[in-house]
Each structure stands twice: as C-alpha cells, then as structure tokens.
Amino acid sequence: MSVKTVTKSTPHSFQKKLGCKIVEISALKETGIAEAAEAAIEAAKNGKTVPQHTFSGPVEHAIAHIEEAALHNLPDEQQRWYAIKVFERDDKVLSQLNIPADKLTHIESDIKAAETELDDDSESIITNERYIYIAEILKSCYKKKNAGALSSSDKIDKVVTNRWLGLPIFALIMFLVYWISMVAIGTPATDFVNDKVFDEGFHLFNDGGYTEIAENYAGASAVVDGYDSYIEENGTAPTGDFTYTVEDDETLEVSEVSASITDYENAKKTLEEIGDEPDPADYGIWIPSIPALAEKGLDAIHTADWLKGMILNGIVAGVGAVLGFLPQMLVLFLMPAFLEACGYMARIAFVLDRVFRKFGLSGKSFIPMLIGTGCGVPGIMASRTIENERDRRMTIMTTTFIPCSAKLPIIAMISGAIFHGSAWVATSAYFVGMASIIISGIILKKTKMFAGDPAPFVMELPAYRWPTFSNVLRSMWERGWSFIKKAGTIVLLSTMVVWALSNFGFVDGNFRLLESEELELSLLAYFGRAIAWIFAPLGWGTWQAAVGSITGLIAKENLVGTMGIFYGSGELTAWEALSQAFTPVTGYSFLVFNLLCAPCFAAIGAIRREMNNAKWTWFAIGYQCGFAYLIALMINQFGGAFTGNLNVVGLIFALAALCFMIYMLFFKKYKEATKLA
Amino acid sequence: MFAWLAANGGTILVSAILIAVVSLVVIKMRKDKKQGKSTCGGNCAHCAMCGSCHSK
C-alpha cells in the first residue's frame, strides 16, 4: 500500500499477525530495499514456519486429512504447504508427490465435500479465503487518509478521463509531445546532425570570424557574378543600376536583386581583400563532417572509386540519413517514457477504450496498439491476452496501423522535407492510424469472419506520480540504443545492397559500375520500374519511391536510408531533392501508404506466429496493403482534384473506394455470430 | 604483382575491413535470433511476460 494514502499504520501489529518482520520500502525512491532483503534472509535462516492463517472449518478439515493420508513422511514445516497445494489439485505438486490411487480417491472425496459445503471449487476457495484474510489484517492495521474523499489522482482523473474532455486532452498532449520532439527541440538537433555532422562540418565553440567573412564574400560574389551575367546577357556593361537573380540555398527560392555600379566597385574591392573563397577549416577549431573525413581517408590510401562510392554514397549516406534522426528520436522516446511513468498512458487506454468499444473493437485491443507505438512485434504478441479468437485476429491485423518507433524517421523525413517540419504531420499520422483501426474494426465486424460482440475489458488505473529522472532516462536510452544498433546492423547491410543494386547495371550489354547520371540504368531501377506503375495512381509512381517502399519491408527505417541514397547523392540535399520529387499531396499519400501497409519482416513473422495459420497471415498482409493502397489513392486523387491536378479515371476509382467504405461503415447491417469463437 | 598490390593496397584493406564488419554484423544478427532477441526497436526485457515471447 502507498504510504501517501495511509495516516496510521502499525508495523508491530502487522508483524504479530504475519509472523515475520515488516520493513517499509519505496521502489520508486529505492529506500528500505536492502533492509527488506536482509529481513528475508534472516527469516529464511529460521527454517521453521508457523502457520498464521487458519482457513474455514471444512478446508482445515480436508487439509488435516490430506496431511494424515499422504504427507506425514514430509518434514512438519512443509506438510501444510503441500496439503494446501494438493487441496488446490496442483498438477505439478501431485505429480511430484506421486500419491497412490486409493489415497488420492480418499483425498478427492474430502476435497469434494469441502467444495460442496462452500459451494465453490477448491482453488477459488483458497484464493477467496486468503483475500478475506488480507482484508482483515489491513483493516486492523492501517487507516486510509481522507477515507471517502477524492485523492489527487481521482481529482486529475475527473478531468483527464472526462467523457467530453478526455479525447481533446489526449489530442492536445499528443500534439505537444510531437511539437516538442519534432519542432522545438528535435528539429534544431536533427538539423545540426544532418547539416553539420553528416554534411558540412562545424566549428567547435566559435567560428573565429568565418561567418562574417563568408557572408561578405558571398554577397560580393553575387554582385560581381550579377554584373558579369548582365554583360553576358546584354553584350555591354551596365551604366547605372542593374538586376541579377539570387537562389536561396535552403529553400531554392529564386529572387531578383538590384545593385548599383558603386556596389559593384565595393564588391570587387572586398573580393580582392579576401582573396580566395574562405575555407571554414582555416578559422577557429574546425570539425569536418563524417563524409568529408571518410573521403579524405579513402583518398589518402587511393581506394577504388566503386568502393569509395559504396562507403560514401551507400553506407554513410544511408546510415547517416537514419542516424540523423537520432536526436529527434531520443526526445520522442523521452516523452512516452514520461507519460508511461507518470501514469497517463494507462488513462489513454481508458479514454480510447470507450471510443473503441463503440466501433465494435475489444477494449483489450487497445493494449497491443499502445505497445505497438514502440514496436509492432511486442504489440502483436500482446494480443495473446484477448481470449476471443475473432477479436484477437482483428487486433493482430490492425495493431500495426499505429505508427511504431521505426516509422517515426519516415514521418520526420516527409514532415521536414515537404511540410517544413510541421508538427501536424506527425500528429495526423497517429490519428490516421487510429481512424484506420476504427474503420477496419467497423468494416471487418460486418463480415462473417469477425461478427460478434467484443470481449469485456477491465483495467486498473495506477495512481499518478512523479516519475524518477533516472527511470525515464533509462527507458529513453534503451529505446535509443536499439535504434542505433539497428542502424549499425540491418540498415547498414541494406544500404550496401541497395547501393550496389542501384549503382551497377547493364550499359550497351556490358555490366559495370554506373556514372551518377546513369542511375536510371541500374538493376534496382529496372526492378523499381517493373512495379512503379502499381503506385502511379497514388501519385508517386517513380522507381525510387517504389523501391523505397519495398526496402521498408526489411525494416521501416530502411526507407529513409534508401531515400538518402537515391535523393542525397546529387548536388541537392536529400530533403531538397525530396521536396522537388513530391508535392504535399503525393508526399502525404506516400507517407500514409508506408504507415499503413504491411509491417517489417520481423512483425510479419510475429503475425505468422500469433495467427498460427498461413492463410490468416496472408489475409492480414493483403488486407493491410489493400487498405493502405485505397487510403493513399483517395488522398492523392481527392487532393489532386482540389489542387488542380485532376485525373478522371483515378478519381472514379477513388470515389468507388469511398462509396464502398461508406456503405460498409453506415449502411451494411451487422451479422450476428452463429457460433462462439 | 607487387606493383598491383601497392596500387590496390587501399582498396584491399578497406574491402577487408568492410567484409569483417559485415561478417560481424551477420554473426551478431544470427546470434541474437538464436537467443530470441528481437530485431525490433522495442525492448521487451522489462516485460514480465518476456520469457513467454522470447525463449532463452
């Protein structure tokens, strides 16, 4: 019991009633644990136990008979424990004791007599009487603080789990979690890793005046270049003010700037003073980027071009693209760890359970989905707690709709590259996941395979408490370390394979290493093009996007690594290239498809184990891919229609899919189950 | 032969390191699979039911 809820406890009274020393401990504050262990060792040294609890008459009568009939050869202090276990018909104890059949028949008649008299089965009788005994002890030994009044947890719950406020509060908290991790802290940290550690390099502590000189140089160069291009275009030097175009490095926005002849003269002077373009390595303490460092090392030992390409454009670009999200992931892992430790996660289950039940899903289905936010594999395994086979199968099929931690880099990549890092993208990804579960729940419940009422759901809400700093940090680190390990193993191998397949191909009948502009001739491009047409109605029928989605099946983070190789090897950064390859509509369609389609191979393996049936496994994967395809199709076609990119055939198919869903959701009647699952 | 080795020494060295790293990764992944360790990002180690999912 919690010390906070107790005003008066009497350890002496406890000790007397239980026959052992009582030690107060706090698992949270880690106090009293050593004392409790010492007391346990001391008690174990004693050897003899005195029974403190007496069961009701019929039970004690049966126990006495059992001891006398079959256990009198055992040491005195063990007889009672074995007798109770025999009374409970414990399989292991009965097989260990190997009691002769005639004695067992005699014992059985005693147990049955007690069961008849107390109108319950022997195991329940023991459990029930023990609970009554515990309640009696507690009643006499402690008094509840503010008995009958609401505790702080109850008061918070009145608001947080409120029928009307519960869901908006949940949405707000989720938005805050993603705003903090994706925008407030995550983006600057991820930008630093992506732009500095894996791209340009950075100055330690201060830049030694580099920024000022570089800005002066860039400004002066732009004016001089503008002057030169004016002459190139007009065939004569400007006599007064002249205009030139400037491209923003980050946004690629092109704007017109005007300058005067005086500006040009000053710019020329500045360039003469500075000399060559300033090298950041000449100022302050310069830390080169990992690719620059690796390239320098590989050049120094004259490594072959193909190997250099594999390391720089394959491993460093691919693994770097995944590791670039590490700071964001760490912040993102920290938030759920905090919510879990303070007790709010259980409230989310409670709040959403009420919603889920209305849509025909079992309340118990929510626990696997909650676990699935971390990883789909334990999420799918957690479906074992659902007794009803139909509910369990449906939960297995829908659990991976909720984005797992491996899908977060995909969300972060699309959000950052196409939506300027908007926190709404990540928040909406979770709501798309939840909506998919609800829609699937309603539709599937109306089919013969899944008809029937969901199983009831009972859960205990823990009291709110402040989490300990070390526990939250440990939880964050464990998940973060798994992320790093995965980048160093499965993602590393995949990026090497993807690089090799995308950089080797047949040119004029010869199989060789391709030049950077020949990627279209690679083996992977051939494979991608063979399947890309499937995704064309979704708005991203390119071989790169098709291959990215396929490599995501190995591990979802792979998609980011693959995109890093395809889009990050040219002059533009991966994000810039992505923002050109995708529109917001096609980008969101790509994101939603990859969030909802079949999970990674590890999760598919878990589905196979839990379904214990190949047909059901294929049905689950087929349903997930089909559902993801239809939703992405609708996003692209309806989005395209609104943004002026109308495709009549695609729109007809999208409307047909929408009509089918509306019919299944609102008009098709529920079919009652004809037999129990 | 010596000239070829001298010219390609860097490539051979880096290839050898890469093969060693890949071999270690594959061995580690196979070992983890045999020990029932999950390849996923989630950590089941603190789950009370871990033993029932991941056989030791």
Interface residues (C-beta under 8 A of the other chain):
Chain A: L298 A300 I301 H302 T303 A304 L307 M310 I311 I371 G374 C375 G376 V377 P378 G379 M381 C404 S405 A406 E478 R479 S482 F483 K486 G488 T489 I490 L492 L493 M496 A555 C600 A602 A603
Chain B: A7 N8 G9 G10 T11 L13 V14 S15 L18 V21 V22 V25 V26 K28 M29 S38 T39 C40 G41 G42 N43 C44 A45 C47 C53
